[in-house]
Amino acid sequence: MSVDVEIYMNNIIKFFRENPTDLLNLVPKDQEEFFYIKIKEVANKNYEKGEDVSLTQSQLIDVCSEINQPDKQVVEEISKNFIQKTKFGYLFLN
């Protein structure tokens, strides 16, 4: 890991600690640490590629989408219980 990534992460964490509503606009409060972990992973990948460690807007959106995406297994379980496929299409049981 590089010093650049550490400096970037310190700045990101400092920013969101000083602006907590901005963090809550991106991810739930209980996902804050996971958010920082994912940002660090992407920043390290950028560093390994020889790119700027700062995340691009697209990369940040991808991280937020991954965190905010509902658990696929939960969605499948709900679908299995409340959505039935018939020869006429899908039937929603609510």
C-alpha positions as CSV (number, residue, x, y, z in Angstrom):
1,M,0.0,0.0,0.0
2,S,1.2,3.4,-0.8
3,V,1.5,6.6,1.2
4,D,-0.7,8.3,-1.4
5,V,-3.5,5.9,-0.7
6,E,-3.2,6.5,3.1
7,I,-3.2,10.3,2.6
8,Y,-6.2,10.0,0.3
9,M,-8.1,7.8,2.8
10,N,-7.3,10.1,5.7
11,N,-8.7,13.0,3.7
12,I,-11.8,11.1,2.7
13,I,-12.5,10.0,6.3
14,K,-11.8,13.6,7.6
15,F,-14.2,15.0,5.0
16,F,-17.1,12.7,5.9
17,R,-16.5,13.1,9.7
18,E,-16.8,16.8,9.2
19,N,-19.8,16.5,6.8
20,P,-21.8,13.5,8.1
21,T,-24.9,14.4,6.0
22,D,-22.9,14.0,2.8
23,L,-22.0,10.5,3.9
24,L,-25.6,9.7,4.6
25,N,-26.5,10.8,1.1
26,L,-24.3,8.1,-0.2
27,V,-24.5,5.1,2.2
28,P,-26.4,4.2,5.4
29,K,-24.6,5.1,8.7
30,D,-24.1,1.4,9.6
31,Q,-22.2,0.9,6.3
32,E,-19.7,3.6,6.9
33,E,-16.7,1.4,7.7
34,F,-17.5,-0.9,4.8
35,F,-17.7,2.2,2.5
36,Y,-14.1,3.2,3.6
37,I,-12.9,-0.3,3.0
38,K,-14.3,-0.4,-0.5
39,I,-12.9,3.0,-1.4
40,K,-9.5,1.9,-0.1
41,E,-9.6,-1.2,-2.3
42,V,-10.4,0.8,-5.4
43,A,-7.7,3.4,-4.6
44,N,-5.2,0.6,-4.2
45,K,-6.2,-0.8,-7.6
46,N,-5.8,2.6,-9.1
47,Y,-2.3,2.9,-7.6
48,E,-1.3,-0.5,-8.8
49,K,-2.3,0.5,-12.4
50,G,-0.2,3.6,-12.1
51,E,-3.2,5.9,-12.1
52,D,-4.2,8.6,-9.7
53,V,-5.4,7.0,-6.4
54,S,-8.4,9.3,-6.2
55,L,-11.6,7.6,-7.2
56,T,-13.4,8.8,-10.3
57,Q,-17.0,9.7,-10.1
58,S,-17.9,6.5,-11.8
59,Q,-15.8,4.4,-9.4
60,L,-17.5,6.2,-6.4
61,I,-20.9,5.5,-7.9
62,D,-20.0,1.8,-8.3
63,V,-18.9,1.6,-4.7
64,C,-22.1,3.2,-3.4
65,S,-24.3,1.0,-5.7
66,E,-22.6,-2.1,-4.4
67,I,-23.2,-1.0,-0.8
68,N,-26.8,0.1,-1.3
69,Q,-27.8,-2.9,-3.5
70,P,-30.2,-5.1,-1.6
71,D,-28.8,-8.6,-0.7
72,K,-29.5,-10.8,-3.8
73,Q,-30.4,-13.8,-1.7
74,V,-33.0,-11.8,0.2
75,V,-34.5,-10.5,-3.1
76,E,-34.6,-14.1,-4.5
77,E,-36.3,-15.3,-1.3
78,I,-39.0,-12.6,-1.6
79,S,-39.4,-13.3,-5.2
80,K,-39.8,-17.0,-4.6
81,N,-42.5,-16.4,-2.0
82,F,-44.5,-13.6,-3.6
83,I,-43.9,-13.9,-7.3
84,Q,-45.2,-16.9,-9.2
85,K,-44.4,-17.5,-12.9
86,T,-47.4,-18.7,-14.9
87,K,-47.9,-19.3,-18.6
88,F,-49.5,-15.9,-18.8
89,G,-46.6,-14.1,-17.1
90,Y,-45.7,-13.2,-13.6
91,L,-48.3,-13.2,-10.8
92,F,-47.6,-11.0,-7.8
93,L,-49.0,-12.3,-4.6
94,N,-49.6,-9.4,-2.3
